[in-house]
């Protein structure tokens, strides 16, 4: 065999080619095809998530709401008066819906009550703008302003079909939102009543030799999510109070509805606060004039700086152990790839992955009984949280 091989120079030369390739090039090629494989797999996963976004987004929002409500459910089930988990979940869920519905109803009623005076102020502001356009530095004629208004009306009439189609699209989007809300509520009920059993069932698909590590990593990821939701709620309260006090000092109407809008929008990192702040500045511009709007803008910027430089690094940084640059980049990527839902879910997803991966890398033989999803220390892979039989949701009741 060796003699036949030595008589075939082509085979010999071919066998020696690999040794002639520089080691750096071989390593680069190996890394390149592996990198391309990972990118292809991520692309398929992202495509599937986008294709199933009608289902994925409600499930993700239900997970966030479950992280927000899980501490209350656990306290009802492990407190001095032990309430059955199903009843505790129903109490917390109904209470949360009442609070959310009350807030939204209050905002709508306040806006409705203040709408007539706001319309009058808008009309007065438009007259002031028209007077400034005529008597100000532009020196426009009344005919030019009327022509501009007629052109705007003509543009609307010429594009009536497009506007109608957009209204129909909006109506379809409202239907999708209602469907998503119903699905979110349905999934949330099962997360609150049997989340531990659902997770245990999912871990059965993992090989038995690493099942415990994956179980602990998942629980630590959920603990990080609970910490993230707590910190975000506290930041939202500070934003709402700060901007609300500033609007009250400036005597801007609809202070409480605008502060409530700021609180709800603050759960969307960076983007929500900007949108709510813009609405507040526009209301101040209509009601208090240009100087008042500039002052309100300064108040909003001051609160946003307080949030971005003090509250988020201190609260969110301690809660989820993420660098501020990672937070900003994840929000940007989420916004580009999936819009507002992506921006809302990017940081929680990164926090869960960060805590879970750290747990997998740092703990060889973790004990599931030491994981308490209601303990902030549980999200830290090297922590040793105090485990008590009553506060450990991992234990079967």
KAQUI-V359076 format. One record per backbone hydrogen bond with DSSP energy under -0.5 kcal/mol. NH is the residue of the N-H (numbers start at 1). CO is the residue of the C=O. If there is no record, write none. Layout:
BEGIN
((NH:CO) (NH:CO))
END
This chain:
BEGIN
((5:1) (6:2) (7:3) (8:5) (9:7) (12:8) (13:9) (14:10) (15:11) (16:12) (17:13) (17:14) (18:14) (20:16) (20:17) (21:17) (21:18) (26:22) (27:23) (28:24) (29:25) (30:26) (31:27) (32:28) (33:29) (34:30) (35:31) (36:32) (37:33) (38:34) (39:35) (40:36) (41:37) (42:38) (43:39) (44:40) (45:41) (46:42) (47:43) (48:44) (49:45) (50:46) (51:47) (52:48) (53:50) (55:52) (56:52) (57:53) (59:55) (60:56) (61:57) (62:58) (63:59) (64:60) (65:61) (66:62) (67:63) (68:64) (69:65) (70:66) (71:67) (73:69) (74:70) (75:71) (76:72) (77:73) (78:74) (79:75) (82:80) (83:76) (83:81) (88:84) (89:85) (90:86) (91:87) (92:88) (93:89) (94:90) (95:91) (96:92) (97:93) (98:94) (99:95) (100:96) (101:97) (102:98) (103:99) (104:100) (105:101) (106:102) (107:103) (108:104) (109:105) (110:106) (111:107) (112:108) (113:109) (114:110) (115:111) (116:112) (118:114) (119:115) (120:116) (121:117) (122:118) (123:119) (124:120) (125:121) (126:122) (127:123) (128:124) (129:125) (130:126) (131:127) (132:128) (133:129) (134:130) (135:131) (136:132) (139:136) (140:133) (145:141) (146:142) (147:143) (148:144) (149:145) (150:146) (151:147) (152:148) (153:149) (154:150) (155:151) (156:152) (157:153) (158:154) (159:155) (160:157) (163:159) (164:160) (165:161) (166:162) (167:163) (168:164) (169:165) (170:166) (171:167) (172:168) (173:169) (174:170) (175:171) (176:172) (177:173) (178:174) (179:175) (180:176) (181:177) (182:178) (183:179) (184:180) (185:181) (186:182) (187:183) (188:184) (189:185) (190:186) (191:187) (192:188) (193:189) (194:190) (195:191) (198:194) (199:195) (200:196) (201:197) (202:198) (203:199) (204:200) (204:201) (205:202) (206:203) (210:207) (211:207) (211:208) (214:210) (215:211) (216:212) (217:213) (218:214) (219:215) (220:216) (221:217) (222:218) (223:219) (224:220) (225:221) (226:222) (227:223) (228:224) (229:225) (230:226) (231:227) (232:228) (233:229) (234:230) (235:231) (236:232) (237:233) (238:234) (239:235) (240:236) (241:237) (242:238) (243:239) (244:240) (245:241) (246:242) (247:243) (248:244) (249:245) (250:246) (251:248) (252:247) (258:254) (259:255) (260:256) (261:257) (262:258) (263:259) (264:260) (265:261) (266:262) (267:264) (268:265) (269:267) (271:269) (272:268) (273:268) (274:270) (275:271) (276:272) (277:273) (278:274) (279:275) (280:276) (281:277) (282:278) (283:279) (284:280) (285:281) (286:282) (287:283) (288:284) (289:284) (289:285) (292:288) (293:289) (294:290) (295:291) (296:292) (297:293) (298:294) (299:295) (300:296) (301:297) (302:298) (303:299) (304:300) (305:301) (306:302) (307:303) (308:304) (309:305) (310:306) (311:306) (312:307) (314:310) (315:311) (316:311) (317:312) (318:314) (319:315) (320:316) (321:317) (327:323) (328:324) (329:325) (330:326) (331:327) (332:328) (333:329) (334:330) (335:331) (336:332) (337:333) (338:334) (339:335) (341:338) (342:338) (343:339) (344:340) (345:341) (346:342) (347:343) (349:345) (350:346) (351:347) (352:348) (353:349) (354:350) (355:351) (356:352) (357:353) (358:354) (359:355) (360:356) (361:357) (362:358) (363:359) (364:362) (368:366) (370:367) (371:368) (372:370) (373:371) (375:372) (376:374) (378:375) (379:376) (380:377) (381:379) (383:380) (388:386) (391:388) (392:389) (393:391) (395:392))
END
